[in-house]
Amino acid sequence: MLQGPVGPFFARLAKDLQWAGAKVHKVNFSGGDWFYYPTGATSFTDPIGRFPAFLNRMCDEKRIDMIMLFGDCREMHRLASEIAADRDIEVYVFEEGYIRPDYITMEYHGVNGRSTMPRAGIFYLNTPAPEPAETSTVGQSIWHATGWAFTYYFWSIILWPFFPRYRHHRPLSWFEGLAWVRGAARKYWYRWKNKPDVDMLISEDAPPFFLVPLQVHNDAQIGVHSAFDTVEDFIRYTVKSFAKNAPADTLLVFKHHPMDRPYTDYTRYIRKLRKEAELGDRLIYVHDPHLPTLINNSRGLVTINSTTGMSAIHHGKPTLALGDAIYRIDGLTASTDLDRFWTSADEFPIHSELYKNFRRQLIYRTQLNGNFYRRIKIPGTLAGINWTRGSMSEDANS
């Protein structure tokens, strides 16, 4: 096991694997990793350039035949995947669920742009998969995740002298906790400030609008699996296209990502673009509307590769994915460019049979009923994962 999600999930999963007869070895990269997995682990404290030699040596000494990790775009995980390929070692990648709530992703080789899921619609139309079993409900997990994250950052900072060369994908500082306090304040502020716009958009007589869900500012899926360098680049590109090509009676609605609330606020940036593009009230920016209702009321959805795209497809809404997304398949997403999508979204309906089979295959091959931060109460598992439901196919690595 390399780096896992913040919290005790990997430590609990290790116990499940050991009960099943596996020999488990863990590598810690930071004080936060160490806090949640303090025994039976090896700490890597050298510069990242020495990690390949370290991992190769560990694979030899421990006779490693499988690597598990969370987030395949992190530098040490990218290097580990390359080493695993050379050594014919299986890699399983954990991520937040493609289908939410109540699922997490555990996928062979990689996720999203690195997924081995077929990208041809004909495969899903001709390859049956079983109907997903009824899932156990996880419930609200945001406060559990916040608590684990705060503790992780605390110990990463406290124990930094023991891991001085570690570089996290987010800043490791005392200000991280203050950022989450700011995020909580923004939640309530924007709930009040956005209320008139939200009420209008979710009403039965809402004006025609296109929805654009934003992703977390440092989401690796943007920098690695799209042509955009930043969320700001994506926002500007979308606004310029909409202003030039969209029907005059339609609105453009950007929705902020809830997990990015502590770190970013695009109010000023969007206000500037609104003025430049002369869109006035046609350009709207909201934070916390009821997303299913917002999707249902929209004319279509534009995304880079957000999992919200899966929700839009599920609701039968025309969807345009501008990045490399696992669901970017003709019949599920629009096969056109952004400029044309504003006026031709209705020409790209969702193929219902294709979506049904795709969703079944996706759950069968990659999804596990559970949550990283809040356990489902199931006998016989510390990780709180229902291994008997939505399990991966036997030929997932074929």
C-alpha positions in Angstrom: 0.0 0.0 0.0 1.2 3.5 -0.9 -0.6 6.7 0.0 -4.3 6.3 0.8 -7.2 8.7 1.4 -6.8 10.8 4.5 -8.0 8.9 7.5 -7.8 5.3 8.7 -9.3 3.6 5.6 -6.0 2.0 4.4 -5.2 0.8 7.9 -8.6 -0.8 8.2 -8.4 -2.2 4.7 -5.0 -3.8 5.6 -6.7 -5.7 8.4 -9.3 -7.0 6.1 -6.6 -8.1 3.6 -4.6 -9.8 6.4 -7.7 -11.7 7.6 -8.0 -12.9 4.0 -4.5 -14.2 4.1 -2.5 -11.4 2.4 0.8 -10.1 3.6 0.5 -6.3 3.6 3.3 -3.7 3.6 2.7 0.0 3.8 4.8 3.0 2.7 4.4 6.3 4.6 5.4 9.5 2.9 4.3 12.1 5.6 3.5 12.5 9.2 -0.2 12.2 8.4 0.4 8.9 6.7 2.4 7.7 9.8 -0.3 8.8 12.3 -2.9 6.7 10.6 -0.6 3.7 10.0 2.1 3.9 12.7 3.1 0.2 12.8 4.1 -2.3 10.2 5.0 0.4 7.7 8.2 1.7 6.1 8.8 5.5 5.8 10.2 7.0 2.7 12.0 10.2 3.5 14.4 10.6 0.6 14.0 12.9 -2.4 11.4 11.7 -4.9 14.1 10.9 -7.4 15.2 8.0 -5.2 11.7 6.5 -4.9 12.0 4.2 -8.0 15.1 2.5 -6.5 13.4 2.3 -3.1 10.3 0.7 -4.5 12.2 -1.7 -6.7 14.2 -2.8 -3.7 11.0 -3.2 -1.6 9.3 -5.2 -4.3 12.3 -7.6 -4.3 12.6 -8.0 -0.6 8.9 -8.3 0.2 8.0 -10.2 -3.0 5.2 -7.7 -3.8 2.7 -8.8 -6.4 0.1 -6.0 -6.0 0.2 -2.3 -5.3 -2.7 -0.3 -3.9 -2.9 3.5 -4.0 -5.3 6.4 -3.9 -5.0 8.9 -6.7 -2.9 7.8 -9.7 -1.7 11.2 -10.7 0.4 11.9 -7.7 4.1 11.8 -8.6 5.1 8.8 -6.4 2.1 6.9 -7.6 2.8 7.7 -11.2 6.3 6.4 -10.7 5.0 3.3 -8.9 2.6 2.6 -11.8 5.6 2.7 -14.3 7.6 0.3 -12.1 4.7 -2.0 -11.6 4.2 -2.2 -15.4 7.8 -3.1 -15.9 7.7 -5.8 -13.2 4.3 -7.2 -14.1 2.8 -6.2 -10.8 -0.9 -5.5 -10.6 -2.0 -1.9 -9.5 -5.3 -1.1 -8.1 -6.3 2.5 -7.8 -8.8 3.9 -5.3 -10.7 7.1 -6.0 -14.0 8.8 -5.1 -16.8 6.9 -6.8 -17.7 7.4 -10.4 -21.3 6.9 -9.2 -22.3 8.7 -6.1 -23.3 8.4 -3.4 -22.6 5.1 -1.7 -19.8 3.9 -4.0 -16.0 4.2 -4.1 -13.8 3.3 -7.0 -11.3 0.5 -6.9 -10.0 0.0 -10.5 -7.3 -2.0 -12.1 -4.4 0.0 -13.7 -5.8 3.5 -13.4 -8.9 5.7 -13.2 -10.6 8.3 -15.4 -8.2 9.0 -18.3 -6.1 5.9 -17.4 -9.1 3.6 -17.0 -9.1 0.4 -19.0 -12.9 0.6 -19.4 -13.8 0.3 -23.1 -14.6 3.6 -24.9 -16.7 2.1 -27.7 -20.5 2.1 -27.2 -20.9 -1.1 -29.2 -19.0 -3.0 -26.4 -21.7 -2.1 -23.9 -24.6 -2.7 -26.2 -23.3 -6.3 -26.8 -21.7 -7.2 -23.4 -24.2 -7.9 -20.6 -23.4 -7.2 -17.0 -25.5 -8.2 -13.9 -28.0 -5.8 -12.4 -26.3 -4.0 -9.5 -27.4 -5.3 -6.1 -29.1 -3.0 -3.7 -26.5 -0.9 -1.9 -26.1 0.0 1.8 -26.6 3.7 2.4 -23.5 5.5 3.7 -25.2 8.7 4.7 -23.6 12.2 5.2 -19.8 11.9 5.4 -18.5 15.5 4.9 -17.9 16.0 8.6 -16.1 12.7 9.0 -13.9 13.6 6.0 -13.2 17.1 7.5 -12.2 15.6 10.8 -9.8 13.0 9.2 -8.4 15.7 7.0 -7.8 18.2 9.8 -6.0 15.5 11.9 -4.0 14.4 8.8 -2.7 18.0 8.2 -2.0 18.5 11.9 0.3 15.5 12.2 1.9 16.2 8.8 2.9 19.6 10.1 4.0 18.4 13.6 6.1 15.6 12.1 7.4 17.5 9.2 11.0 17.4 10.5 10.9 13.6 10.0 9.6 13.9 6.4 11.3 17.2 5.3 11.3 16.4 1.6 7.7 15.4 1.3 5.6 17.7 -1.0 1.8 17.3 -0.6 -0.6 18.2 -3.5 -2.1 20.8 -1.2 -0.2 23.3 1.1 0.8 21.8 4.4 0.4 24.7 6.9 -1.6 25.8 9.9 -3.6 28.0 7.6 -5.2 24.8 6.1 -7.5 24.6 9.1 -8.4 28.3 8.8 -9.3 27.7 5.2 -11.9 25.2 6.2 -13.4 27.7 8.6 -13.5 30.2 5.8 -15.2 27.5 3.7 -17.9 27.0 6.3 -18.5 30.7 6.4 -18.8 30.9 2.7 -21.3 28.1 2.6 -23.8 30.1 4.7 -23.0 33.4 3.0 -23.6 32.1 -0.4 -26.7 30.2 0.7 -28.2 33.6 1.5 -26.6 35.6 -1.4 -27.5 33.0 -4.1 -31.1 32.4 -2.9 -32.8 34.6 -5.5 -30.8 33.0 -8.4 -31.2 29.5 -7.0 -35.0 29.8 -6.5 -35.3 31.0 -10.1 -33.2 28.2 -11.5 -35.0 25.4 -9.6 -38.5 26.7 -10.2 -40.9 25.0 -12.6 -40.8 28.0 -14.9 -37.0 28.5 -14.9 -35.6 30.2 -18.0 -33.5 28.1 -20.4 -30.0 27.7 -19.1 -26.8 25.5 -19.5 -25.1 24.2 -16.4 -21.3 24.1 -15.9 -20.2 22.4 -12.7 -16.7 23.4 -11.7 -14.1 21.0 -10.4 -11.6 21.4 -7.6 -8.9 23.9 -8.5 -6.0 21.4 -8.1 -7.9 18.4 -9.6 -5.2 16.3 -11.4 -7.9 15.3 -13.9 -7.8 18.8 -15.3 -4.0 19.2 -15.7 -3.4 15.6 -16.7 -6.5 14.6 -18.7 -7.6 17.8 -20.4 -6.3 20.6 -22.5 -6.9 23.2 -19.7 -4.2 24.2 -17.3 -6.5 25.7 -14.7 -10.2 26.0 -13.8 -9.9 29.7 -14.7 -8.9 28.8 -18.3 -11.9 26.6 -18.5 -14.3 29.3 -17.2 -12.9 31.9 -19.7 -13.1 29.5 -22.6 -16.7 28.6 -21.8 -17.8 32.2 -21.3 -16.3 33.3 -24.6 -17.9 30.5 -26.5 -21.3 31.1 -24.9 -21.3 34.8 -25.5 -20.5 34.3 -29.2 -22.7 31.3 -30.0 -25.5 30.7 -27.5 -29.1 31.8 -28.1 -29.9 35.2 -26.7 -32.6 33.9 -24.4 -30.4 31.3 -22.6 -28.4 31.7 -19.4 -25.0 30.3 -18.4 -24.8 28.9 -14.9 -21.5 28.0 -13.2 -21.8 25.9 -10.0 -18.9 25.9 -7.5 -17.5 22.6 -6.3 -18.4 22.2 -2.5 -15.0 20.7 -1.7 -13.2 23.7 -3.2 -15.1 26.2 -1.1 -12.3 26.7 1.4 -9.7 27.4 -1.3 -11.3 29.3 -4.2 -14.0 31.9 -5.0 -14.5 32.9 -8.6 -16.9 35.7 -7.9 -14.6 38.5 -9.0 -13.2 36.6 -11.9 -16.7 35.8 -13.3 -17.8 39.4 -12.6 -14.9 40.5 -14.8 -15.8 38.0 -17.6 -19.4 39.0 -17.3 -18.4 42.6 -18.1 -16.0 41.7 -20.8 -18.5 39.5 -22.6 -21.4 41.9 -22.0 -23.6 39.0 -20.7 -25.1 40.9 -17.8 -27.7 38.8 -15.9 -27.2 35.9 -18.4 -24.1 34.8 -16.5 -24.8 33.3 -13.1 -22.5 31.8 -10.4 -24.0 29.7 -7.6 -22.6 27.6 -4.8 -25.1 25.2 -3.2 -28.3 24.6 -5.1 -29.9 21.2 -5.1 -27.9 19.6 -7.9 -30.4 17.0 -9.3 -33.1 19.7 -9.6 -30.6 22.1 -11.3 -29.6 19.3 -13.7 -33.2 18.4 -14.5 -34.1 22.0 -15.2 -31.1 22.7 -17.5 -30.9 22.4 -21.3 -27.6 20.6 -21.0 -24.4 20.3 -19.1 -20.8 21.2 -20.0 -17.9 19.8 -18.0 -14.2 18.9 -18.3 -14.4 15.5 -16.8 -16.4 15.9 -13.6 -18.4 13.0 -12.2 -21.3 15.4 -12.3 -21.3 14.5 -16.0 -22.4 11.0 -15.0 -25.3 12.5 -13.1 -26.4 14.6 -16.1 -26.3 11.5 -18.3 -28.3 9.6 -15.6 -31.0 12.4 -15.8 -31.1 12.2 -19.6 -29.6 15.6 -20.2 -27.3 16.4 -23.2 -23.8 16.4 -21.9 -20.5 17.7 -23.4 -17.2 16.5 -21.9 -14.3 18.6 -23.0 -11.6 16.5 -21.2 -10.8 12.8 -21.1 -13.7 11.3 -19.2 -14.6 7.7 -18.6 -18.1 8.3 -19.9 -17.0 10.2 -23.0 -18.6 7.8 -25.4 -20.8 8.6 -28.4 -24.4 8.0 -27.4 -23.6 9.2 -23.8 -22.0 12.5 -24.5 -22.3 15.0 -27.4 -20.0 14.4 -30.3 -19.5 18.1 -31.2 -17.5 21.1 -30.1 -18.5 23.7 -27.5 -19.4 26.4 -30.0 -22.1 24.2 -31.7 -23.3 22.6 -28.5 -25.2 25.7 -27.3 -27.5 25.5 -30.3 -27.5 21.8 -31.0 -27.6 20.1 -27.6 -31.0 18.5 -28.3 -29.5 16.7 -31.3 -27.5 14.5 -28.8 -30.0 12.6 -26.6 -28.8 10.0 -24.2 -29.0 6.4 -25.6 -30.9 4.9 -22.7 -29.9 1.2 -23.4 -26.3 2.2 -23.8 -26.3 4.1 -20.5 -28.0 1.3 -18.6 -25.4 -1.3 -19.8 -22.5 1.1 -19.3 -23.6 1.9 -15.7 -23.9 -1.9 -15.0 -20.5 -2.6 -16.4 -19.0 0.4 -14.5 -20.3 -0.8 -11.2 -19.5 -4.5 -11.9 -15.9 -3.7 -12.8 -14.9 -0.7 -10.7 -17.3 0.2 -7.9 -17.5 -0.9 -4.3 -20.4 -0.1 -2.0 -18.9 2.0 0.8 -17.1 5.2 1.7 -13.5 6.2 2.6 -14.5 8.4 5.6 -17.6 6.8 7.1 -17.9 3.0 7.5 -20.9 1.0 6.5 -21.7 -1.3 9.5 -21.1 -4.7 8.0 -20.0 -7.8 10.0 -16.6 -9.1 9.1 -15.0 -6.0 7.7 -13.1 -3.2 9.4 -12.9 -1.1 6.3 -16.7 -0.9 6.1 -16.8 -2.0 2.5 -19.5 -4.3 1.2 -17.3 -6.6 -0.8 -20.2 -8.8 -2.0 -22.1 -6.0 -3.8 -21.0 -4.2 -7.0 -17.8 -6.3 -7.0 -15.3 -6.2 -9.8 -15.5 -8.7 -12.6 -13.1 -11.6 -12.6 -11.6 -10.5 -15.9 -11.1 -6.9 -14.8 -7.5 -7.0 -15.8 -8.0 -8.5 -19.2 
